Amino acid sequence: MIEGICPKCGRRYYGWALLQPCNQACPKCEMGLLITEDSKNTIQGYSPFIAEEYKIKLHIGATPDPKIAKDNNVKE
């Protein structure tokens, strides 16, 4: 049987529905469940609430392309 355990609050969930990403997060604390099948092969469940943070590097002081700046109404 497939079992999901919340690493934060300890709640347990059972059933084949745990194989679907929409059912792999604890509804109480929104953490991804630790999912096992017959006490083998533990995987970390998906939770959109603990997604990785992405950072974009901005080039400060770069001069914009005059054509792009004109098309987007950006002042140089």
Secondary structure, DSSP 8 states (H G I E B T S, - for coil): -EEEE-TTT--EEESGGGGSGGGSB-TTT--B-EEEETTEEEEE---GGG---------TT----HHHHHHTT---
